[in-house]
């Protein structure tokens, strides 16, 4: 029996619990056929708010944890990982969903890799958009240069299943205080340690736009990533040149957020190598072809 532990930080999210339990229940049912068990680990990061858990039968095990104080999403994920019993980890946000067979689909594509990355949809009030329009852009999760010079190519860790043993020690011991980039830091640290992802082109995940997603605040995401510089320097084999690229790209991203068109142009002219590289990746990202 293989077990996948789903780590979900809870922050004043009782309105999301029915849908979360339903998506885990559906996946537990589809996983049964291949002898895969699911464990949901809920980490309450909003002290003083009681988690209201849906009643009724479920085909998965449940672990509930409490942070003694509001600690942020990275620390909450680490807390959940410490108590998870599965050898495979899926980090799912409280307001996102999975396809009914999303976990099974990803597990069937994992193979001998350290992690698997599935496709997904971004769900807006008036439309939905596929995350990866082509296989090349999806494969960039294994390209360290892209992650350093362009940025995160993964919408959410909910698209991934990761072997528990593949989490870098530095990532587990040094949580970011500023929410946003802990998963971006995780991918980079995994690649620096020689870890690799398999690719699942199927849709396994739904990112729900609430209008308050941290991932859309590019300045905070960039500053969160910059907070991880010490962890990268002190716990990974990153080179000075790679570190310089990582820092320069995040500083540009933070400076561009909310800036005038003129300031953005000036930033591009001052960093022509990165500007050309980023443009090339964005062109590839926009191309169709995913079946």
C-alpha positions in Angstrom: 0.0 0.0 0.0 1.4 3.4 -1.0 0.2 6.5 0.8 0.0 10.0 -0.5 -0.2 12.7 2.2 -2.0 15.9 1.2 -0.6 18.8 3.2 -3.1 21.7 3.4 -2.4 24.8 5.5 -5.7 26.2 6.9 -6.1 30.0 7.4 -9.6 31.1 8.3 -10.9 28.9 5.5 -13.9 27.1 6.8 -15.9 28.1 3.7 -13.4 26.0 1.6 -13.6 22.8 3.7 -16.6 21.1 2.1 -15.1 21.4 -1.4 -11.6 20.3 -0.1 -13.0 17.2 1.6 -15.0 16.4 -1.5 -12.0 16.6 -3.8 -9.9 14.4 -1.5 -12.8 11.9 -1.1 -13.1 11.6 -4.9 -9.4 11.0 -5.3 -9.4 8.5 -2.5 -12.0 6.5 -4.4 -10.2 6.6 -7.7 -6.8 5.6 -6.0 -8.3 2.5 -4.4 -8.0 0.5 -7.6 -4.2 0.8 -7.5 -3.8 0.3 -3.8 -3.0 3.9 -3.0 -4.3 5.4 0.3 -4.7 9.1 1.0 -4.0 11.1 4.1 -5.2 14.7 4.6 -3.0 16.7 6.9 -4.7 20.0 7.9 -2.5 22.5 9.6 -4.4 25.3 11.3 -2.4 28.5 10.9 -5.1 30.8 12.3 -5.0 30.4 16.1 -8.4 31.2 17.6 -10.3 30.0 14.6 -11.7 26.5 15.0 -11.6 24.3 11.9 -15.2 23.2 11.0 -14.6 19.8 9.4 -17.4 18.3 7.2 -19.1 15.3 8.7 -19.9 12.0 6.9 -18.0 9.0 5.7 -14.6 9.4 4.0 -12.1 7.0 2.4 -9.0 8.8 3.6 -7.3 9.3 7.0 -7.3 12.7 8.6 -4.6 14.4 10.7 -5.3 17.9 12.2 -2.6 20.1 13.6 -2.4 23.5 15.2 0.3 26.1 14.9 0.9 27.8 18.3 0.9 31.1 16.4 0.4 32.4 12.9 3.5 31.1 11.2 3.0 31.4 7.4 2.4 28.9 4.7 6.0 27.6 4.5 6.2 26.8 8.2 2.8 25.2 8.0 3.8 23.0 5.2 6.9 21.9 7.1 4.8 21.2 10.2 2.5 19.1 8.1 5.4 17.2 6.5 6.8 16.4 9.9 3.6 14.6 10.9 2.7 13.1 7.5 3.0 9.3 7.2 3.0 9.0 3.4 6.1 8.5 1.3 4.6 10.8 -1.3 3.5 14.4 -0.6 1.0 16.7 -2.3 0.8 20.3 -1.0 -2.7 21.6 -1.8 -3.9 25.0 -0.9 -7.3 25.2 1.0 -9.1 26.9 -1.9 -7.8 24.8 -4.8 -9.2 21.5 -6.2 -8.1 18.3 -7.9 -9.5 16.3 -10.8 -11.3 13.2 -9.4 -8.4 11.0 -10.6 -5.7 13.7 -10.5 -3.6 12.0 -7.8 -3.8 8.6 -9.5 -2.9 10.2 -12.9 0.2 11.9 -11.4 1.2 8.7 -9.5 1.0 6.7 -12.7 3.4 9.2 -14.4 5.9 9.5 -11.5 8.1 6.5 -12.5 11.6 6.7 -11.1 11.6 10.5 -10.8 11.7 12.4 -7.6 8.5 14.3 -8.4 5.9 14.6 -11.0 4.3 17.8 -12.5 0.8 17.6 -13.9 -1.1 20.2 -15.9 -4.0 22.2 -14.6 -6.5 25.0 -15.2 -6.6 28.5 -13.7 -10.3 29.1 -12.9 -11.5 32.7 -13.0 -15.1 34.0 -12.4 -15.7 34.4 -16.1 -13.3 31.9 -17.8 -10.7 29.2 -17.3 -7.2 28.9 -18.9 -5.0 25.9 -19.1 -1.7 26.4 -17.3 0.6 24.7 -19.8 -0.3 25.3 -23.4 2.6 23.2 -24.7 4.9 20.4 -23.4 8.1 22.4 -23.8 7.0 25.1 -21.3 5.9 22.4 -18.9 9.2 20.7 -19.2 11.0 23.8 -18.0 10.5 22.6 -14.4 13.7 20.6 -15.1 15.6 23.6 -16.4 17.6 25.4 -13.7 18.5 28.3 -15.9 14.9 29.0 -16.7 14.0 29.0 -13.0 16.8 31.3 -12.1 16.6 33.7 -15.0 12.9 33.7 -15.7 11.2 32.5 -12.5 8.7 30.0 -11.3 7.0 28.0 -14.1 4.6 26.2 -11.7 1.3 27.7 -10.8 1.1 25.8 -7.5 2.6 22.8 -5.8 -0.9 21.3 -5.9 0.1 20.2 -9.5 2.9 18.1 -8.1 3.5 14.9 -6.1 6.9 14.8 -4.5 8.7 11.9 -2.8 9.0 12.8 0.8 12.7 12.0 0.7 13.3 14.5 -2.0 12.6 17.6 0.1 15.9 19.4 0.7 17.1 19.7 4.3 17.6 23.4 4.0 14.1 24.0 2.8 12.7 22.0 5.8 14.8 23.8 8.4 14.6 27.4 7.2 11.0 28.5 6.6 10.4 31.8 4.8 8.6 34.4 6.9 7.1 36.2 3.9 4.5 34.1 2.1 4.8 33.4 -1.6 8.0 31.8 -2.9 8.6 28.8 -0.7 7.6 26.5 -3.6 9.7 28.4 -6.1 12.6 28.0 -3.7 11.8 24.3 -3.4 12.1 23.6 -7.1 15.4 25.4 -7.4 16.9 23.6 -4.4 15.7 20.3 -5.7 17.3 20.9 -9.1 20.5 22.0 -7.4 20.6 18.7 -5.6 20.2 16.8 -8.8 16.5 16.0 -8.4 14.3 15.6 -11.4 10.6 15.8 -12.4 8.6 13.6 -14.6 5.9 15.3 -16.7 2.2 14.5 -16.8 0.5 16.5 -19.6 -3.0 15.7 -18.3 -5.0 18.2 -16.2 -4.9 17.1 -12.6 -5.4 20.4 -10.7 -7.6 23.5 -10.6 -6.3 26.8 -9.3 -9.2 28.9 -8.1 -8.9 32.6 -8.4 -10.2 34.2 -5.2 -9.1 37.7 -6.0 -6.7 37.6 -3.1 -4.1 35.1 -4.2 -0.6 35.9 -3.1 0.8 34.5 -6.4 -0.6 37.6 -8.2 1.4 40.0 -6.0 4.6 39.9 -8.0 6.4 42.3 -5.6 5.7 40.1 -2.6 6.6 37.0 -4.5 9.9 38.5 -5.5 10.7 39.8 -2.0 9.7 36.4 -0.6 12.2 34.7 -3.0 14.9 37.2 -2.1 14.4 36.2 1.6 15.6 32.7 0.6 19.0 34.0 -0.7 20.7 32.9 2.6 19.2 29.5 2.4 20.4 29.1 -1.2 23.9 30.3 -0.5 24.4 28.3 2.7 22.6 25.0 2.0 23.0 24.4 -1.7 25.8 24.1 -4.3 24.6 27.2 -6.1 27.4 29.1 -7.9 28.1 32.8 -7.5 27.0 33.4 -11.1 23.8 31.5 -10.6 23.1 33.4 -7.4 23.7 36.7 -9.1 21.2 35.8 -11.8 18.6 34.7 -9.2 18.9 37.9 -7.2 19.0 40.2 -10.3 15.8 38.7 -11.7 13.9 39.0 -8.5 14.9 42.6 -8.0 13.8 43.4 -11.5 10.4 41.7 -10.8 9.9 43.6 -7.6 10.8 46.9 -9.2 8.5 46.3 -12.2 5.4 45.7 -10.1 3.2 48.8 -10.4 5.9 50.7 -12.2 5.3 53.1 -15.1 5.9 52.1 -18.6 9.0 54.3 -18.8 10.5 52.7 -15.7 9.8 49.2 -17.0 11.5 50.1 -20.3 14.5 51.5 -18.4 14.8 48.3 -16.4 14.8 46.3 -19.6 17.5 48.5 -21.2 19.7 48.1 -18.1 19.3 44.3 -18.1 19.2 43.4 -21.9 20.4 39.8 -21.4 17.6 39.0 -18.9 15.0 40.9 -20.9 15.7 38.9 -24.1 15.7 35.6 -22.1 12.4 36.4 -20.4 10.8 37.4 -23.6 11.9 34.2 -25.3 10.4 32.1 -22.4 7.2 34.1 -22.6 6.9 33.4 -26.3 7.3 29.7 -25.7 4.8 29.9 -22.9 2.2 31.4 -25.2 2.5 28.7 -28.0 -0.3 26.2 -28.3 0.2 22.5 -29.0 -0.9 20.7 -25.8 -3.2 17.8 -26.5 
